[in-house]
Amino acid sequence: MASPERLLAALAAASLQFQPTLASAQAAACVTEQEVSAIAIYSVPSLVQAVRLRCADELGSSGYLARRGDALSARYAALQPAVWPRAKSGLFKLFTGAASDSRRGVDTISTLPDDAVRPFVDALIVQESAPKIAPRNCTRIERVIEVMAPIDPEVAGTLLGVLVGFADSDRIPVCPARGA
């Protein structure tokens, strides 16, 4: 069995891989750890869908996603309304750092009601994530999802927010933590 450190490193790496819309932002304003956590929690149902789409030929009908993927997605989907405002704030910060054409698009989208924006964001996560999943990694991704599934979604999101901030990635500019 992998050490806890290796598992956390794999989770952090996977989360960065599965946040392609965030990775494309250039010179964006920093996002808080709380916003990263909210984005992570909000994204899980769409990411599970992306894995299922991309890995349909690689994963078995008796695997974790086939047996329990809907229940896992539902746990996170139940939290989406609560985390959406913070996730939206973080996403818009990242998107406004992109080219001026993207900023105009973000300005337009930000004026729309949330019930119109959320399906767009959900579809974008699936559309951008699925092609980035290497089929050879499908069984490993399913295993990481299965191992992480028992962790409370809020705890998993918080952990991810801290890890992404700790990673000091240029891809996702996390605001420096305030010292005590």
N, C-alpha and C positions, 0 to 999 in steps of 0.2 A: 504494500500500500504506500502511496506517495506521502511524503512528510507534509505537515500542515503548511509549512513555508512554501513548498512546491505547489500545493493545491491553491494557495492564495495567489501566488505568482501567476499560475495558469488562469485563474479567474480574472485577475486584473488584465492580463494580456487578451483574454477572450473578450472581455467587456470593451476594450479599446477597439478590437477588430470589429465588433458588432455595433459600433457607434460610428458608422461611416459618415453620416451627415455631420457629426461633430468634428470628425477628423478633417473634413474638407474646409472648415472655417480657417481663414488666415487672418492673423493679427487681430483676433477678436478680443473684446473686453473679457476680463477674467470672470469665471463663474465660481460660485461658492461650493464648498463640499456638499452643502445641503441641496443645492441645485443639481449637482452631479448625482447625488443619491436619489432625488426625485426623478430625474431622467432615467436612471437605471430601473427603478421600480416601474415607472410608466411604460418602459420599453419592453418588458419581459413578454407580455402576450404577443406582441408583434414579432419579437425575436424567435419565440417558439414556433410561430407560424412560418417564419423564414427558414428555420432549420427543417421543419417538416417538408416544406416545398422543395428545398434544395436537396434534401437527403432522402426523399421518398424511395429511391431505388437502393439506398444503402442501409436503411434501418429496417429491422424486422417488425412484424405485426405483434410480436410478444415483447418488444422493447419498452423501455420506460415511457417514451413519448406516446407510443400507441396506447399504453395502459393507463398512464396517469398524467399525460400532457395537458388534457383539458382541465383537470382539477388544479394543476399548478397554475395554468394561465388564469383560471377563475380567481384564485387567491390574489394574484397581482392585479387583475382587472377590477376587483372590488376596491382596491386602493387608488385606482386611477383618478377618480374625481377629487380625492383629497390631495394628491401630489401634483395634479395638473398645473395649478397656478405657479408653483415653484419650478416644475419641469419646463413650462412654457417660458418663464422668465429666463432660465438658463439657455434654452434653445435659441431664443431671440437674441440674447447677448452673443452667442457664438455665430449665428447667422449674420448679424449686423457687422461683423468684422470681415466679411467677405467682400467681393467686388461691389462697386456701386450699383450695378444692375441687380445684384442679389439684395442689396439694402433696400432698393425701391420695392422689390417683391416682398420683403419682410415687412416693410411699412404698410403695404397693402394688406397682407395677411393679418397683421396685428390688429387691424380695424374690424376684422370679421368676428362674428360671435364664436365662442369656444366650440359650440356644437357643430360648426362648420369647419373649424381648424383641426380639431382632434382627429376626425377620419382621414384628413389629408396627411397629418403627421404619422398616423398609424400605417397608412399605405406607403408612405415614403420610407419608413423604417424597414418594412418588408422588402420593398423594391430595391433599396440600396444594400441591404444586408445579405439577402439570399445569394446573389452572384459572387459575393466575397467569401462564401463558405466553400472550402476545398472539400470535395466529396471524400477524399481519403481521411478527413478529420471528423466525419459525421459520427462515427461510433464513439470517438473520444468526447466530442461535444455533448452527445447524449449522456455519456457517463458523468461529465462535469455537472450537467443539469440535474441528474439524478442525485448526485452527492450533495449538491447545494439545496435541493428541494426541501429538506426538513427544516432548514434555517428560516426563521421568521422573515418575511419580506422586508420589514422595516430594518431589521438587523443586517440583512444582506445588502440593502441599499446604502445604509450608513457605512458599512465596511467598504463597499465599493467606492463611495465618495472619499473616504479617507485614503484608500489605496491609490486612487487616481491622482489625488492631490500630492501624495507622497512620491509618486512616480515622476513628478515634475516634467510632464510631457509638454512638448510644444504643440502637440495635436489637440490637446484639451487644456487650455490655460486656466488652471485652478488658482483662485486668489490665495495669497499666503494666509496661513492660519494665524489668527491673532494670538499672540503670546500671552501667557499668564503672568 
